[in-house]
Structure formats: structure tokens, C-alpha cells
């Protein structure tokens, strides 16, 4: 449950929520090419002021709302 990831803030939708883009890079098992997988997470800021482009570390937590399951560390 304590899954931590690092990503970049791509949207500041409200005072308590930001959208963080997390890029997972891995090597393709057959072709050995580097492949990027991207996922966007709705993250609770916890009162911190963040701007677009900030690099943040997020941690998995209990469900805060319908889409928010992460907090900024």
C-alpha cells in the first residue's frame, strides 16, 4: 500500500488537487527498446502550493475522493 512515485505536475485544477504525470520507463522484453508508459494521477496537495512543472513525490493513501488516492510528500 505504501507505493511512492515521482512525477511532474501538469495541471493545477483547484486549491487542493493537482494532476501529476508519472512516466514509467522499461525495456521491451523482445525488441530491447526503451518504452515509456505514462499515467496521470489526481493528487491531494495537503495545503502545499504547487505550480505546473514542479517535480513531486507522491505516496498512495486511503481514498480521499472518487479519483484521489495519492498525497504529495
For each residue, the residues with C-beta under 8 A, 3 or more apart:
1: 60
2: 59 60
3: 59 60
4: 57 58 59 60 73
5: 22 41 57 58
6: 22 55 56 57 58
7: 20 21 22 23 41 55 56 58
8: 20 21 53 54 55 56
9: 12 18 19 20 21 50 51 52 53 54 55 56
10: 19 20 21 40 52
11: 18 19 52
12: 9 18 19 50 51 52
13: 17 18 19 42
14: 17
15: 45
16: 44 45 46 47
17: 13 14 42 43 44 45 68
18: 9 11 12 13 42 43 45 50 56 72
19: 9 10 11 12 13 40 41 42 43
20: 7 8 9 10 40 41 43 56 58 70
21: 7 8 9 10 38 39 40
22: 5 6 7 38 39 40 41 58
23: 7 36 37 38
24: 36 37 38 39
25: 34 35 36 37
26: 34 35 37
27: 32 33 34 35
28: 31 32 33 34 35
29:
30:
31: 28
32: 27 28
33: 27 28
34: 25 26 27 28
35: 25 26 27 28
36: 23 24 25
37: 23 24 25 26
38: 21 22 23 24
39: 21 22 24
40: 10 19 20 21 22
41: 5 7 19 20 22 58 69 70
42: 13 17 18 19 65 67 68 70
43: 17 18 19 20 56 58 68 70 71 72
44: 16 17 61 64 68 70 71 72
45: 15 16 17 18 48 49 50 72
46: 16 71 72
47: 16
48: 45 72
49: 45
50: 9 12 18 45 54 56 72
51: 9 12 54
52: 9 10 11 12
53: 8 9
54: 8 9 50 51
55: 6 7 8 9
56: 6 7 8 9 18 20 43 50 72 73
57: 4 5 6 72 73
58: 4 5 6 7 20 22 41 43 70 71 72 73
59: 2 3 4 70 71 73
60: 1 2 3 4 69 70
61: 44 64 69 70 71
62: 69
63: 66 68 69
64: 44 61 68 69 71
65: 42 68
66: 63
67: 42
68: 17 42 43 44 63 64 65
69: 41 60 61 62 63 64
70: 20 41 42 43 44 58 59 60 61
71: 43 44 46 58 59 61 64
72: 18 43 44 45 46 48 50 56 57 58
73: 4 56 57 58 59
